[in-house]
Amino acid sequence: MKDWIVRQAKQPRSGWAQVLVLIPAAAIFPFLLPWGMMVLGRKIDGWLGIAALSLPPVNAILGGILIVVGLPLALWTIYKQLTRGHGTPVPIVATQKLIIEPPYTLCRNPMVLGTLMAYLGLAVIIGSPGAALVVALFGALLLFYVIRVEEQEMLERFGADYEAYRKRTPFLIPRL
């Protein structure tokens, strides 16, 4: 799979190809995936007999902060990938240039960080421990993919430049 992704990632794609691949992603990641996580989380709460953690206004404030910080971070990375990297977050239409400017100076995976923060913010707002668990499991699977496939693919495509970037930039949690 990694070899196929590397071959696809090396292919420059037209603006139309970028748009076509982003259309389904624009429906899945900001709408369908979080909705599914929240629905599944509530079902898990029901199966385990866990009551919602409703602490107004704490849920709204904490969840809102996570969304207000996470969502713009994720969107900023997509903008940078399109404008500076000449690609998209979708591996088959990957960036053609290594991006080592903000937000990619905070950590190597600011889109993952921002997305997980926003999804966790939704789980906090609805007060669902099950939804938080689903977000954590999704995050673990996503990070496993990033480590096993994406980082290796980036190393193959960008070589020493990526290795140097990897050494100086944290994986997920920014240094303060």
Secondary structure, 3 states (H helix, E strand, C coil): CHHHHHHHHHCCCCHHHHHHHHHHHHHHHHHHHHHHHHHHHHHHHHHHCCCCCCCCCHHHHHHHHHHHHHHHHHHHHHHHHHHCCCCCCCHHHCCCCCCCCCCCCCCCCHHHHHHHHHHHHHHHHHCCHHHHHHHHHHHHHHHHHHHHHHHHHHHHHHHHHHHHHHHHCCCCCCCC
